[in-house]
């Protein structure tokens, strides 16, 4: 986890640099999303046998892009912290994965859990809007 914390710190530092420079494209979440999409395509190109170093390097670019995107969205008050998002992801996928049995009912279980989660998110959002 230490590497992840260091990456979050670097992303925070990068955000401060971008704010100081005030270059519009680096502050635009859509530009960042386009950059992440481009990195996904580079990952596709590197998925091949005996290519671990290049593939890991391209995967790290996706992670870095995500880290920077979250920093920008966080500063604009669209989201909480990296940790908040990771906790939400952990809860979401524990609820979806742990009930699975590896059989033909898994798709049904997944759909049921996903529907409950969607309703829960709707209530959470409504509660936040009424607050």
GINORNOR-V597549 format. One line per field, one symbol per residue. ss: DSSP state (~ for helix, > for strand, _ for the rest). phi: phi as a letter, one per 40 degrees, with the letter a starting at -180 (. if undefined). burial: b if it has 24 or more other ideal C-beta (glycine too) atoms within 12 Angstrom, else e. A space follows every 10 residues. Layout:
ss=???
phi=???
burial=???
//
This chain:
ss=_~~~~~~~~~ ~~~~~~~~~~ ~__~~~~_~~ ~~~~~~~~~~ ~~~~~~____ _~~~~~~~~~ ~~~~~~~~~~ ~~~~~_____ _~~~~~~~~~ ~~~~~~~___ _____~~~~~ ~~~~~~~~~~ ~~~~~~~~~~ _
phi=.dcccccccc cccccccccc cfcdccccdc ccccccdccd cccdcccacf bdcccccccc ccccdcdcdc dcccccgcbc cdcdcccccc cdcccccccc bgbccdcccd cccccccccc cccccccccc c
burial=eeeeeeebee beebbeebee eeeeebbebe ebeebbeebe eebeeeeeee eeeeeeebee bbbbbbbbbb bbbeeeeeee ebeeeeeeee eeeeeeeeee eeeeeeeeee eebeeeeeee eeeeeeeeee e
//
